[in-house]
Amino acid sequence: MLKTILVALDGSEIAEKVMKTLGDLVLSSNTKVVLCHVFPNPDSEIELPADRPHPDSPNLSYFQIEKQLKSYQEELPVNSEIELVAGDPADEIIRLANIYQADLVVIGSRGLTGMKRIVLGSVSTQVMEEAFCSVLVVKSAN
């Protein structure tokens, strides 16, 4: 039985698909879902796409992300919490999974391939490799 599920959301269009996938899971009334968002540190080496809003832009403000997570939270049929943290996304997701003793992490994948994946790395791949629990990776529609 899944007691605790950590759902990592990044504010992109894949968040909707991640939440739909979570909704497709059969959850016990005892399951707790932790919705989390990690704001990358300004000095992080993560390259942000030019065609998407950046975390420090008004489009992805702390309050807008919090509002979005609260709207997802209201739709959940189980107990839930919200975690908004700053740091390296993969490290923080793994840290939160450890703190909450998650049985499952649900995370989206941007679908990077080739050289972009090598240069930028993949948060979902790092989480899969380093998390102590199972990881469900939701792929973006190509």
Long-range contacts (C-beta under 8 A, 24 or more apart in sequence): 1-28, 1-30, 1-31, 1-103, 2-27, 2-28, 2-31, 2-103, 2-104, 3-30, 3-31, 3-32, 3-101, 3-103, 4-31, 4-32, 4-33, 4-34, 4-100, 4-101, 4-102, 4-103, 4-104, 5-31, 5-32, 5-33, 5-34, 5-102, 5-103, 5-104, 5-105, 5-106, 6-34, 6-36, 6-93, 6-96, 6-97, 6-100, 6-102, 6-104, 6-105, 6-106, 7-33, 7-34, 7-35, 7-36, 7-105, 7-106, 7-107, 8-36, 8-37, 8-38, 8-89, 8-93, 8-105, 8-106, 8-107, 8-108, 8-123, 8-127, 9-35, 9-36, 9-37, 9-68, 9-69, 9-72, 9-108, 10-37, 10-38, 10-89, 10-108, 11-37, 11-53, 11-55, 11-60, 11-65, 11-68, 12-52, 12-108, 12-110, 13-140, 14-108, 14-109, 14-110, 14-138, 14-140, 15-68, 15-72, 15-108, 17-108, 17-138, 17-140, 17-141, 18-106, 18-107, 18-108, 18-138, 19-72, 19-75, 21-106, 21-136, 21-138, 22-106, 23-75, 27-77, 27-78, 28-78, 29-78, 31-78, 31-79, 32-78, 32-79, 32-80, 32-81, 32-100, 33-76, 33-78, 33-79, 33-80, 33-81, 34-80, 34-81, 34-82, 34-83, 34-96, 34-100, 34-102, 35-69, 35-72, 35-73, 35-80, 35-81, 35-82, 35-83, 36-82, 36-83, 36-84, 36-85, 36-92, 36-93, 36-96, 37-65, 37-69, 37-83, 37-84, 37-85, 38-85, 38-86, 38-87, 38-88, 38-89, 38-92, 38-93, 39-65, 39-84, 39-85, 39-86, 40-86, 40-87, 40-88, 40-89, 41-86, 41-87, 41-88, 44-88, 46-89, 46-120, 47-119, 47-120, 89-123, 90-121, 90-123, 90-126, 90-127, 90-130, 93-123, 93-127, 93-131, 94-126, 94-127, 94-130, 94-131, 97-127, 97-131, 97-132, 97-133, 98-132, 102-131, 102-133, 103-133, 103-134, 104-133, 104-134, 104-135, 104-136, 105-131, 105-133, 105-134, 105-135, 105-136, 106-135, 106-136, 106-138, 107-135, 107-136, 107-137, 107-138, 108-137, 108-138, 108-139, 108-140, 109-137, 109-138, 109-139, 109-140, 110-140, 111-139, 111-140, 111-142
